[in-house]
Amino acid sequence: MKRTTLCLLFSICLLSASSAWATWGSFTSTGSTTGIGNPSCAPVSAGVVACAAQSGKDAIMVNVFSGSKWAAWKSLPGAVASAPSCTSDGKGNVICAATATNGNLQVTIFDGSTWAKPVKIKAALYSAPSCAGYSAGQVLCAARSASGAIAWSLYNGSTWSAFANLTSAAISAPSCTTDNNGGVICAVFTVDNATLVNRFTSGAWESPTNINIAGNAAGAPDCTSMNSAGNVACFAEAYNSGIYGARFNGGAWSGSDWAGYGSVGGSVTNNAGCTTQASNQLVCAVVGAIDSAFYANVFNGAAWLGWSKLGGTGVGIPSCAALGGGEVVCVVMGPDSKLSSIVGP
């Protein structure tokens, strides 16, 4: 990211010094089942979170955290070629989707007690999908197409729309999030490492499309709602192995409503996994570049409180989801291909 935007993300300069700002629990094993890639988690209800990952046998494997313990990992039928993406639908269900080996979208729904048998939605996807709650009971899933377009489908609570393409110049998988204001915002990276953002609202993609918020990003973006008047933050790993973020202020859909990328600090192996902790508050987690340990940082509504080393050993991008009461659970893949979790702050 460009260093000239260091103080723009949240309209103040950001802190990156280590700080003992919070109380986290200890790392807990989620079970002995092994997986590959990055996990994805979403809240079901207060204190309950559902997670999915790609298994070592290329299936979607799923688990549920009850606030104090994990159930057993369960592999669902069907072969997938990507990590899954999970999201709440706003009505007590969690939808998890992955790209199937034939390019279709493979979807399962957790209703709070049972995982549904996966179904396939006809598509021609060339990346992992990203899914986000659109309105109560509705979910939008998007992925990159072969041409670099954003291929998307909307679930209305009972059926999926036929996949359509929004012209873009994506080289990364998208990252989509609800804006908690009647819309979904999706970000992608381009061949020149810039970030393009689009918003889906009122049943269509809003004009202008493909707003370029610049930057110099690597890997894939990570966007999350701030649960505050339509505000959304998108994060990226930069050329210097630090984490940078850009913020949408929830206003009119224009480039001027995005604050430029600003540094959140850190030295990482991959992008951050972030989630809303409370209104206008975020938790981000990363794997450190030097020691492969798990680090977390909190934006408390006014400032970043600094990266705190919580220990453990991880690979890839952690996934964090809100438990309620200001706490989140973060899940990370270990070098032994087993997943562990930690609750805080």
Buried (B, 14 or more C-beta within 10 A) or exposed (E): BBEEBBBBBBEEBBBBEBBEBBEBEEBBEBBEBBBBBBBBBBBBBEBBBBBBBBBEEBBBBBBBBEBEEBEEBBBBEBBBBBBBBBBBBBEBBBBBBBBBEEBBBBBBBBEEEEBEEBBBBEBBBBBBBBBBBBBEBBBBBBBBBEEBBBBBBBBEEEEBEEBEBBEBBBBBBBBBBBBBBEBBBBBBBBEEBBBBBBBBBEEEBBEEBBBBBBBBBBBBBBBBBBBBEBBBBBBBBBEEBBBBBBBBBBEEBEEEBBBBBBBBBBBBBBBBBBBBBBEBBBBBBBBBBEEBBBBBBBBBBEEBBBBBEBEBBBBBBBBBBBBBEBBBBBBBBBEEBBBBBBBBB
